[in-house]
Amino acid sequence: MFEAVLTLCLAGAEAECRSVLLPGYEAATMADCTAMLADTAPDLDVFGADVIAPGAPRCQPAGPVLDLQEIAPRLWVHKGAIAEPDRVNGGDVSNIAVVIGDASVAVIDTGSARWMGESLWRAVRARTKLPVSHVILTHMHPDHVFGASVFDGARVVGHAGLARALADRQANYLESLASLIGADRLIGTAPPDIDLAIDGKMEIDLGGRVLELSTWPTAHTGNDLTVVDRVSGTLLAGDLVFDGHIPALDGSVTGWQAVLEQMAGQPPVRVVPGHGGPVLPWPAGGAATARYLGVLAADTRAAIADGLRLGAAVERIAQGERDYWQLFDAFNARNATVAYTELEWE
């Protein structure tokens, strides 16, 4: 298989370059790919003024394909590393799902950068020629959203509060990612535009495959969204459920507890968490997240009742959970700070 690419370099730093995929020009032969480029020129304005192209688009053998595991018929999941983004993993640290219907395809989350969206695009194309009709984003965090721009022509779907949340944070997210994974790995990456904002519930029909989307009150974040694939009985929970990776609180600990309790009554039999897994039984698969949040809340209330100031409280809160989670030191202090700030005013 061959594909069209364009070399892009950071403006003012021409040594930092990357070959960016131009989706839609895949062909079995180099000649066919080149003919497609000659017939229909790609729109290169989408990459903006921060990069320059030292050459014209060209065809080459297809690049790396994201690893996907089929956990149910025509439901594929990629398991990201349980790690913080770095130059080795390139930001591949969260789970991604692909659901294939009879008429079209939905992608749930897209990774930290365009290079991940490109690898995901190739993985979809390796399995079906059906169009990707929807890209569903479960919440605002960068490891879930920044590969979305690869799927030009798909409707990008998210919580009604997602666009505003991204607008407020996207500059900081991209700056932080550049320092963690390298500016060259981010070349071509752009914040997603939300085409369909949801408040409540809606259904997406992929052709014989209905996905039920639900938005939630403030929990993990202020813009959490889940997907239920009715055919397979699978809940795609985003970061409302963690496995192995310590939960990361960027919203409300009490809100998250309430949402998990409500979700536990839903009919799915399995869950894909935002990190870990990649597939767990439901509702048992949410028990560890619920336990951690319970300890976090209880320890925070106890620290406040004992009159501890924030700095001292953070050193004590949820320490009994340390042995159950990876990345505990990277996230627990932040979680404790968020919980303390919320619960001191109860």
Secondary structure, DSSP 8 states (H G I E B T S, - for coil): -EEEEEEEEETTEEEEEEEEEEEEEEESSHHHHHHHHHHS----GGG-SSEE-SS--EEEE-------EEEETTEEEE---SS---TTTTT--S-EEEEE-SS-EEEE---SSHHHHHHHHHHHHTT--S-EEEEE--SS-HHHHTTGGGSTTSEEEEETTHHHHHHHHHHHHHHHHHHHH-GGGGTT------SEEESSEEEEE-SS-EEEEEE-SSSSSSS-EEEEETTTTEEEEEEEEESSB----SS-HHHHHHHHHHHTTS--SEEEEEES-S-EETTGGGHHHHHHHHHHHHHHHHHHHTT--HHHHHHHTTGGGGGG-BTHHHHHHHHHHHHHHHHTT-
